[in-house]
Amino acid sequence: MDEVCQALVLDATGASSIEKVQNIQQLWSGYGQIFRARLRGGAHRSVVVKCVQPPEIESHPRGWTSAIAYQRKLKSYQVELHWYRHWSHQCSGAVARCYASHQQGNKIWLVLEDRTTAVTPVATIHCPWINVAPCCTGWRSSMPTF
């Protein structure tokens, strides 16, 4: 975990320190990782952190490497960042809360609620499609071009 990420996690959660980092998943084509950070102090026992750090030279085992593919991946992470910053708060329960986000160049950090410690289990949440459609329509229509 780099210094920017560590400072973001501690500031967002009010924790005094990060006890342990557990890798959850590497992002596709080496674009970063998702991990769980166990915390000491503060309001949360743990958070899930997504660190998007695109490689300087992209490589793919099957040769799916091009400038267009690189830009498409970067845009998908920018769309995700925009969604967490501007729309996720309109969802209830089923979506991890975003405690903090930060972008520095092509690097993106998201500090998210750890749903394994959430009070309401994901399986018990019901969200009728009639409530989802207006949110998605509004989100898509307000999406800026990058």
C-alpha positions as CSV (number, residue, x, y, z in Angstrom):
1,M,0.0,0.0,0.0
2,D,1.5,3.3,-1.0
3,E,1.6,6.4,1.2
4,V,-1.3,8.2,-0.7
5,C,-3.5,5.2,-0.2
6,Q,-2.6,4.8,3.5
7,A,-3.3,8.5,4.3
8,L,-6.6,8.3,2.4
9,V,-7.7,5.3,4.4
10,L,-6.7,6.7,7.8
11,D,-8.2,10.1,7.1
12,A,-11.5,8.6,5.7
13,T,-12.0,6.2,8.6
14,G,-10.5,8.0,11.6
15,A,-8.4,4.9,12.3
16,S,-5.1,5.3,14.1
17,S,-3.4,2.6,12.0
18,I,-3.7,-0.2,9.5
19,E,-3.1,-3.5,11.2
20,K,-3.2,-5.9,8.2
21,V,-3.7,-5.8,4.5
22,Q,-5.3,-8.8,2.8
23,N,-5.3,-9.1,-1.0
24,I,-8.7,-9.8,-2.4
25,Q,-8.0,-9.6,-6.1
26,Q,-5.7,-8.3,-8.8
27,L,-7.3,-6.1,-11.4
28,W,-7.3,-7.2,-15.0
29,S,-4.1,-6.9,-16.9
30,G,-2.1,-5.6,-13.9
31,Y,-4.1,-2.4,-13.5
32,G,-4.0,-2.5,-9.7
33,Q,-5.6,-4.5,-6.9
34,I,-8.5,-4.7,-4.5
35,F,-7.6,-5.5,-0.8
36,R,-9.1,-5.4,2.6
37,A,-7.4,-3.2,5.2
38,R,-8.0,-4.2,8.9
39,L,-8.0,-1.1,11.0
40,R,-7.1,-0.1,14.6
41,G,-9.2,2.6,16.1
42,G,-11.9,4.6,14.3
43,A,-15.4,3.7,13.5
44,H,-14.7,0.7,11.2
45,R,-13.0,-2.6,11.8
46,S,-12.0,-2.9,8.1
47,V,-12.5,-1.3,4.7
48,V,-12.1,-2.6,1.1
49,V,-9.7,-0.5,-1.0
50,K,-9.6,-0.5,-4.8
51,C,-6.3,0.9,-6.1
52,V,-6.2,1.5,-9.8
53,Q,-2.6,2.0,-10.9
54,P,-2.2,1.4,-14.6
55,P,1.1,-0.2,-15.7
56,E,3.6,2.0,-17.6
57,I,3.8,-0.6,-20.3
58,E,0.7,-2.6,-20.7
59,S,1.1,-6.3,-21.3
60,H,-1.5,-9.0,-21.8
61,P,-0.8,-12.7,-22.0
62,R,-3.0,-13.1,-25.1
63,G,-1.7,-10.0,-26.8
64,W,-4.8,-7.8,-26.2
65,T,-2.7,-4.6,-26.0
66,S,-3.4,-1.4,-27.8
67,A,-3.7,2.3,-27.1
68,I,-7.5,1.9,-27.6
69,A,-7.7,-0.9,-25.1
70,Y,-5.6,1.1,-22.6
71,Q,-7.9,4.2,-23.0
72,R,-11.0,2.0,-22.7
73,K,-9.8,0.5,-19.4
74,L,-8.9,3.9,-18.0
75,K,-12.3,5.3,-19.0
76,S,-14.1,2.4,-17.3
77,Y,-12.3,3.2,-14.0
78,Q,-13.1,6.9,-14.4
79,V,-16.8,6.0,-14.9
80,E,-16.7,3.9,-11.7
81,L,-15.1,6.8,-9.8
82,H,-17.8,9.2,-11.1
83,W,-20.5,6.7,-10.1
84,Y,-19.2,6.3,-6.6
85,R,-18.7,10.1,-6.1
86,H,-22.1,11.2,-7.6
87,W,-24.6,8.4,-7.6
88,S,-23.8,5.6,-5.1
89,H,-25.3,7.5,-2.2
90,Q,-28.7,7.2,-3.8
91,C,-28.6,3.4,-3.4
92,S,-29.5,1.9,-0.1
93,G,-28.0,-1.1,1.6
94,A,-26.9,-3.2,-1.4
95,V,-24.1,-1.0,-2.5
96,A,-20.9,-0.5,-0.5
97,R,-20.6,3.0,0.9
98,C,-17.8,5.0,-0.5
99,Y,-15.9,6.6,2.4
100,A,-13.3,8.3,0.2
101,S,-12.0,8.6,-3.3
102,H,-9.0,10.2,-4.8
103,Q,-7.6,10.6,-8.3
104,Q,-4.0,11.5,-9.1
105,G,-3.3,11.4,-12.9
106,N,-4.4,7.9,-14.0
107,K,-4.2,6.5,-10.5
108,I,-7.5,6.1,-8.7
109,W,-8.2,5.0,-5.1
110,L,-11.6,4.1,-3.6
111,V,-12.1,3.4,0.1
112,L,-15.3,1.3,0.4
113,E,-17.4,-0.2,3.1
114,D,-16.4,-3.8,3.8
115,R,-19.7,-5.6,3.1
116,T,-18.5,-8.7,5.1
117,T,-18.9,-6.6,8.2
118,A,-22.0,-4.7,7.2
119,V,-25.0,-4.7,9.5
120,T,-27.5,-5.7,6.8
121,P,-26.5,-8.8,4.8
122,V,-26.6,-8.3,1.1
123,A,-28.9,-11.3,0.6
124,T,-31.7,-9.7,2.6
125,I,-31.8,-6.5,0.6
126,H,-34.5,-6.0,-2.1
127,C,-34.4,-3.2,-4.6
128,P,-37.3,-3.2,-7.1
129,W,-36.4,-2.3,-10.6
130,I,-38.8,0.5,-10.6
131,N,-36.5,2.2,-8.1
132,V,-33.3,1.4,-10.0
133,A,-34.4,2.6,-13.5
134,P,-34.6,6.4,-12.6
135,C,-31.3,6.3,-10.8
136,C,-29.5,4.6,-13.8
137,T,-31.2,6.9,-16.3
138,G,-30.2,10.0,-14.4
139,W,-26.7,8.7,-13.9
140,R,-26.1,7.9,-17.5
141,S,-27.5,11.2,-18.8
142,S,-25.3,13.2,-16.4
143,M,-22.1,11.3,-17.3
144,P,-19.5,13.8,-18.4
145,T,-17.3,12.9,-21.4
146,F,-13.7,12.3,-20.6
